[in-house]
Amino acid sequence: MADTTPTPAPAPVTDISDSTVMSKYKDAAKIANEVLDKVIKLCVVDAKVIDICTAGDKAIMEGVNTIYNKKGKYKITKGIGFPTTVSVNNIVAHFSPITSDPEAATTLKEGDVAKIQLGVHFDGYSSSVATTVVVGAKGAVTGAKADVIQAARDALEAAIRLIRPGNKNMEVTKVVDKIAAAYDVKAVEGMLTHNQLQNKTDGEKQIILNPGENHLRDFKRIEFAENEVYAVDILISSGDGKVRPASVRTTIFKKTGVRYQLKSTIARAVFSEIQNKGGFFPFNIRDLEDERKARVGVIEGGKRGVLLPYDVVAERPDAVVAQYMTTLLVTKKGNVVATDPRFDAVQIKSDKSIKDEEILKLLAPVEPVQKTTAKPVAGEKTPATKPVAEKAPAKK
């Protein structure tokens, strides 16, 4: 008798071996790059940080609304992959104030070292980017600011070239530490790069910066593999490399997937709104209907583990921190640097340099060997992404 058991449908491919998935990462990257350019131009003396962050998030939403607009079964989620943040000087990350907090009055000052980070996603495939600017800089920046910026640039380039199938994560960690030492600065302790998956920006494969003994005890050693995606995040400090909680209230959160019946009516209402608006990605409570109620709701959500807070952290007050991030696509034909960390956003001149021959060889210029464009969505005009393969962003 014939077996009439239906054959199960094959599982959908959700990595970049699928051209449609690749296109979604690249399309998200193109919008992230365009928004980053807009945000860089807004970082001028006396500009309010809250206005810059709000404008960045608005530009992301305007950008994603131009493509992938099919309805019905072809409709996909899209939006902010990471809220726009502008973290200044010793503030390491996640600064994006809301109107009801005192930090809403924060403005940029001449000479501030401002780190801009943001992300975009289509169908849960997120492309993030970060760069560093010096506000009001006239000519080349020198001194400690130049040292941290140049070290961060070189460290990102090195990481891009080391993330190859068969290479190990700790190799990247060691090289970044050596580059930081060459500029007499330090990588920010414990900062992580994660592999990216659909609807998940904190995959299990990680790269750690400047780990302490406590970090290394349970840290997983991994090998990179073909068709993986990484948000390669480099943070370099002129201080001791250690982060402390900043005296700033957290504004960015993400759902954890933990199920818990929240007690207060306000918390339940806020979480319901988050489920409808936030999806799987980090969100700023500025985007919720009532900021004050949202503040109450996220406190209980954080305590119960249903929300993950992205706390604002800082280095010591006299330190400056630089950041560069790119979304890296590890393909069969080589790496594709999907988002552009805009090394050209500020001119610098450091009096320090790398002497290690192996690292200099690693950073030597190479020619691109692959040119690709994003695959258009059927029936729509989809902009192409500027790809880079077998090549890190050029040093400026």
C-alpha positions as CSV (number, residue, x, y, z in Angstrom):
1,M,0.0,0.0,0.0
2,A,1.4,3.4,-1.0
3,D,2.5,5.8,1.7
4,T,0.1,8.7,1.6
5,T,1.9,10.7,4.3
6,P,2.3,14.2,2.9
7,T,5.9,15.3,2.3
8,P,6.7,18.2,4.7
9,A,7.5,21.5,3.0
10,P,11.2,22.4,3.1
11,A,12.2,24.9,5.7
12,P,12.6,28.4,4.3
13,V,16.2,29.6,3.8
14,T,16.8,32.5,6.1
15,D,20.5,33.1,5.6
16,I,22.3,35.1,2.9
17,S,22.8,32.0,0.6
18,D,19.3,33.1,-0.5
19,S,19.4,36.0,-2.8
20,T,16.2,37.5,-1.4
21,V,17.6,37.5,2.1
22,M,20.8,39.1,0.8
23,S,18.8,41.8,-0.9
24,K,16.9,42.7,2.3
25,Y,20.1,43.1,4.2
26,K,21.5,45.3,1.4
27,D,18.4,47.4,1.0
28,A,18.3,48.0,4.8
29,A,22.0,48.9,4.6
30,K,21.4,51.4,1.8
31,I,18.8,53.2,3.9
32,A,21.0,53.1,7.0
33,N,23.8,54.7,5.0
34,E,21.6,57.4,3.7
35,V,20.1,58.2,7.2
36,L,23.6,58.2,8.7
37,D,24.7,60.8,6.2
38,K,21.7,63.0,7.2
39,V,22.4,62.6,10.9
40,I,26.1,63.5,10.5
41,K,25.0,66.8,8.9
42,L,22.8,67.5,11.9
43,C,25.7,67.1,14.4
44,V,26.6,70.8,14.7
45,V,27.4,73.1,17.6
46,D,24.3,73.8,19.8
47,A,22.1,71.2,18.1
48,K,19.9,69.3,20.6
49,V,20.7,65.6,20.8
50,I,17.1,64.7,21.2
51,D,16.3,66.6,17.9
52,I,19.0,64.7,16.1
53,C,17.9,61.3,17.3
54,T,14.2,62.0,16.5
55,A,15.2,63.2,13.0
56,G,17.2,60.0,12.5
57,D,14.4,57.7,13.5
58,K,11.9,59.7,11.3
59,A,14.3,59.4,8.3
60,I,14.5,55.7,8.8
61,M,10.7,55.3,8.7
62,E,10.5,57.5,5.7
63,G,13.1,55.5,3.9
64,V,11.6,52.1,4.6
65,N,8.2,53.2,3.5
66,T,9.6,53.7,-0.1
67,I,10.0,50.0,-0.8
68,Y,8.6,46.6,0.1
69,N,5.1,47.8,0.1
70,K,3.2,44.7,-1.1
71,K,0.1,43.8,0.7
72,G,-1.5,40.5,1.8
73,K,0.7,37.4,2.0
74,Y,3.6,39.3,0.6
75,K,3.6,42.0,3.3
76,I,6.7,42.1,5.5
77,T,7.7,43.9,8.7
78,K,10.1,46.8,8.3
79,G,11.3,49.7,10.3
80,I,13.9,50.7,12.9
81,G,16.5,48.0,13.5
82,F,18.1,50.1,16.2
83,P,17.0,53.6,17.4
84,T,19.2,56.5,16.5
85,T,21.6,57.3,19.3
86,V,24.2,60.1,19.7
87,S,26.6,59.4,22.6
88,V,29.1,62.1,23.4
89,N,32.7,62.0,24.7
90,N,32.9,59.5,27.6
91,I,29.4,58.2,27.1
92,V,30.0,54.9,25.5
93,A,26.6,54.0,24.0
94,H,22.8,54.2,24.0
95,F,22.2,57.9,24.6
96,S,18.9,58.9,23.0
97,P,16.9,61.1,25.5
98,I,13.1,61.6,25.7
99,T,11.3,64.9,26.2
100,S,10.2,64.2,29.8
101,D,13.8,63.6,31.0
102,P,16.3,66.3,32.0
103,E,18.7,65.0,29.3
104,A,16.4,66.4,26.6
105,A,18.2,69.7,27.1
106,T,21.6,68.2,26.1
107,T,23.2,70.0,23.2
108,L,26.4,69.4,21.2
109,K,29.4,71.6,21.9
110,E,32.4,72.4,19.8
111,G,35.0,69.6,20.1
112,D,32.6,66.9,21.3
113,V,33.4,63.4,20.1
114,A,29.9,62.2,19.0
115,K,29.2,58.5,18.2
116,I,26.2,58.0,16.0
117,Q,24.5,54.6,15.8
118,L,21.4,53.4,14.0
119,G,19.9,50.4,12.3
120,V,17.2,49.5,9.7
121,H,15.4,46.2,9.1
122,F,13.3,44.6,6.3
123,D,11.5,41.4,7.2
124,G,13.6,41.0,10.4
125,Y,16.9,41.3,8.6
126,S,18.7,44.2,10.2
127,S,21.7,46.3,9.0
128,S,23.3,48.6,11.5
129,V,26.0,51.2,11.3
130,A,27.9,53.6,13.5
131,T,30.5,56.4,13.0
132,T,32.3,59.0,15.0
133,V,32.4,62.8,14.3
134,V,34.1,65.6,16.1
135,V,31.6,68.5,16.4
136,G,32.7,71.8,14.7
137,A,36.1,70.4,13.8
138,K,38.1,72.7,11.5
139,G,40.9,70.8,9.9
140,A,42.5,67.6,11.2
141,V,41.8,66.5,14.7
142,T,44.9,65.6,16.8
143,G,45.8,64.3,20.2
144,A,43.8,61.7,22.2
145,K,40.7,62.2,20.0
146,A,42.7,61.3,16.9
147,D,44.3,58.3,18.6
148,V,41.0,56.7,19.6
149,I,39.4,57.4,16.2
150,Q,42.4,56.0,14.2
151,A,42.6,53.0,16.5
152,A,38.9,52.3,16.1
153,R,39.2,52.6,12.3
154,D,42.1,50.3,12.0
155,A,40.5,47.8,14.5
156,L,37.4,47.7,12.4
157,E,39.3,47.1,9.2
158,A,41.3,44.3,10.8
159,A,38.1,42.7,12.1
160,I,36.5,42.8,8.7
161,R,39.5,41.0,7.2
162,L,39.7,38.4,10.0
163,I,36.1,37.4,10.0
164,R,36.5,34.6,7.5
165,P,35.2,31.0,7.4
166,G,37.4,28.9,9.6
167,N,38.9,31.8,11.5
168,K,38.2,32.1,15.3
169,N,36.6,34.9,17.3
170,M,39.5,35.2,19.8
171,E,41.9,36.0,16.9
172,V,39.9,39.2,16.3
173,T,39.9,40.0,20.0
174,K,43.7,39.7,20.2
175,V,44.4,41.8,17.1
176,V,42.0,44.6,18.3
177,D,43.8,44.7,21.6
178,K,47.2,45.0,19.8
179,I,45.9,47.8,17.6
180,A,44.6,49.7,20.6
181,A,47.9,49.3,22.4
182,A,49.8,50.7,19.4
183,Y,47.8,54.0,19.8
184,D,48.1,53.9,23.6
185,V,44.4,53.5,24.1
186,K,42.1,50.6,25.1
187,A,39.2,48.7,23.6
188,V,36.1,49.1,25.8
189,E,36.0,46.1,28.1
190,G,33.3,43.5,27.4
191,M,31.7,45.1,24.4
192,L,30.3,42.4,22.0
193,T,29.8,41.9,18.3
194,H,27.0,39.4,17.5
195,N,26.0,37.4,14.5
196,Q,22.7,38.6,13.0
197,L,19.7,36.3,12.3
198,Q,16.2,37.0,11.2
199,N,14.4,38.9,14.0
200,K,17.5,38.5,16.2
201,T,20.4,40.9,16.6
202,D,22.1,39.1,19.5
203,G,23.0,35.7,18.0
204,E,25.0,33.2,20.0
205,K,28.2,33.7,18.0
206,Q,30.1,36.6,19.5
207,I,33.3,38.6,19.4
208,I,34.4,40.3,22.7
209,L,36.6,43.3,23.1
210,N,39.2,43.6,25.8
211,P,37.8,40.8,28.0
212,G,38.6,40.5,31.7
213,E,39.0,37.1,33.4
214,N,35.3,37.1,34.4
215,H,34.3,37.5,30.8
216,L,36.6,34.8,29.5
217,R,35.5,32.2,32.0
218,D,32.2,31.3,30.2
219,F,32.9,33.0,26.9
220,K,32.3,30.6,23.9
221,R,35.1,30.2,21.4
222,I,33.6,29.9,17.9
223,E,34.7,29.7,14.2
224,F,33.2,32.0,11.6
225,A,31.3,30.3,8.7
226,E,30.0,31.1,5.3
227,N,26.6,32.9,5.0
228,E,26.8,34.5,8.4
229,V,26.1,38.1,9.1
230,Y,27.8,40.2,11.8
231,A,27.2,43.7,13.2
232,V,30.9,44.3,13.8
233,D,31.1,46.9,16.6
234,I,34.4,48.5,17.7
235,L,34.6,50.9,20.6
236,I,37.9,52.4,21.7
237,S,38.6,54.6,24.7
238,S,41.4,56.9,25.8
239,G,40.6,55.9,29.4
240,D,41.0,52.6,31.2
241,G,38.5,50.8,29.0
242,K,36.0,50.1,31.8
243,V,32.4,51.1,31.6
244,R,30.3,52.4,34.5
245,P,26.5,53.1,34.7
246,A,25.9,56.6,33.6
247,S,23.6,58.9,35.6
248,V,21.1,58.9,32.7
249,R,17.8,57.0,32.6
250,T,17.5,54.2,30.1
251,T,15.3,54.9,27.1
252,I,16.0,52.0,24.8
253,F,14.5,48.5,25.4
254,K,13.8,45.3,23.6
255,K,11.4,42.4,24.2
256,T,13.2,39.3,25.5
257,G,10.6,36.7,24.7
258,V,10.1,35.9,28.4
259,R,6.4,35.3,29.2
260,Y,5.1,36.9,32.4
261,Q,1.8,38.3,33.5
262,L,2.6,41.9,34.4
263,K,0.9,43.1,37.6
264,S,0.0,46.8,37.0
265,T,-2.6,47.9,34.5
266,I,-0.2,50.5,33.1
267,A,2.6,48.0,32.6
268,R,0.2,45.6,30.7
269,A,-1.0,48.4,28.5
270,V,2.5,49.6,27.7
271,F,3.7,46.1,26.9
272,S,0.7,45.6,24.6
273,E,1.7,48.7,22.7
274,I,5.3,47.5,22.6
275,Q,4.2,44.2,21.1
276,N,2.3,46.1,18.3
277,K,5.1,48.6,17.6
278,G,8.4,47.3,18.7
279,G,8.4,43.9,17.2
280,F,11.7,42.0,17.8
281,F,14.0,45.0,17.7
282,P,15.1,47.6,20.2
283,F,12.8,50.6,20.5
284,N,12.9,54.0,22.2
285,I,10.1,54.7,24.6
286,R,9.9,58.1,22.9
287,D,7.9,56.2,20.2
288,L,5.2,55.1,22.6
289,E,2.0,57.0,23.0
290,D,2.6,58.3,26.5
291,E,6.2,58.7,27.6
292,R,5.4,59.0,31.3
293,K,3.2,55.9,31.3
294,A,5.8,54.1,29.2
295,R,8.5,54.9,31.8
296,V,6.4,53.3,34.5
297,G,5.6,50.3,32.3
298,V,9.2,49.5,31.2
299,I,10.4,49.6,34.8
300,E,8.2,46.7,35.7
301,G,8.9,45.0,32.4
302,G,12.6,45.2,33.1
303,K,12.3,43.8,36.6
304,R,10.2,40.9,35.4
305,G,12.6,40.1,32.6
306,V,10.2,40.7,29.7
307,L,12.2,43.7,28.5
308,L,15.9,44.1,28.1
309,P,17.2,47.6,28.9
310,Y,20.0,49.1,26.8
311,D,21.5,51.1,29.6
312,V,23.5,54.2,29.0
313,V,27.1,53.4,30.1
314,A,30.1,55.7,30.4
315,E,33.9,55.7,30.7
316,R,35.6,57.9,33.3
317,P,34.8,61.6,32.9
318,D,38.1,62.7,31.3
319,A,38.0,59.9,28.7
320,V,36.8,60.0,25.1
321,V,35.4,57.0,23.2
322,A,35.2,56.4,19.5
323,Q,33.0,53.9,17.7
324,Y,32.7,52.4,14.3
325,M,30.3,49.7,13.2
326,T,29.5,47.9,10.0
327,T,27.2,45.1,9.0
328,L,29.4,42.4,7.4
329,L,28.0,39.7,5.1
330,V,30.3,36.6,4.9
331,T,29.7,35.1,1.5
332,K,31.3,32.4,-0.6
333,K,33.0,34.9,-2.8
334,G,34.3,37.1,0.0
335,N,33.0,39.6,2.6
336,V,30.6,42.3,1.7
337,V,30.7,45.5,3.9
338,A,27.0,46.3,3.7
339,T,26.9,49.5,5.8
340,D,29.5,52.3,5.4
341,P,30.9,53.6,8.7
342,R,32.0,56.8,7.1
343,F,35.6,57.1,8.0
344,D,35.6,60.3,6.0
345,A,33.2,62.1,8.4
346,V,36.1,63.6,10.3
347,Q,39.7,64.3,9.4
348,I,42.3,63.2,12.0
349,K,46.1,63.1,12.4
350,S,47.5,60.8,15.0
351,D,51.2,60.9,15.9
352,K,51.1,57.2,16.7
353,S,51.1,54.2,14.4
354,I,51.0,50.5,14.2
355,K,54.5,48.8,14.1
356,D,53.4,45.1,14.2
357,E,54.4,43.7,10.8
358,E,51.6,41.0,10.8
359,I,48.9,43.6,11.5
360,L,50.4,46.0,8.8
361,K,50.2,43.1,6.3
362,L,46.6,42.4,7.4
363,L,45.7,46.1,6.8
364,A,47.5,46.5,3.5
365,P,45.1,47.8,0.8
366,V,43.5,45.1,-1.4
367,E,41.4,45.4,-4.6
368,P,37.7,44.6,-4.6
369,V,37.0,41.3,-6.4
370,Q,33.2,41.3,-6.3
371,K,30.6,43.7,-7.4
372,T,26.9,43.0,-6.6
373,T,23.7,45.0,-6.4
374,A,20.6,44.3,-4.4
375,K,18.1,42.2,-6.2
376,P,15.0,44.2,-7.0
377,V,11.7,43.3,-5.4
378,A,9.3,42.0,-8.1
379,G,7.2,44.8,-9.4
380,E,9.1,47.5,-7.5
381,K,12.1,49.7,-8.0
382,T,14.6,48.7,-5.3
383,P,17.8,50.8,-4.9
384,A,21.1,49.1,-5.2
385,T,23.5,48.9,-2.3
386,K,27.1,50.0,-2.7
387,P,28.9,46.7,-2.1
388,V,32.5,46.1,-1.0
389,A,34.0,42.7,-1.2
390,E,37.4,41.5,0.0
391,K,38.0,45.0,1.1
392,A,37.6,47.0,4.2
393,P,36.5,50.7,4.1
394,A,39.4,52.8,3.0
395,K,41.4,54.6,5.7
396,K,41.2,58.4,5.6
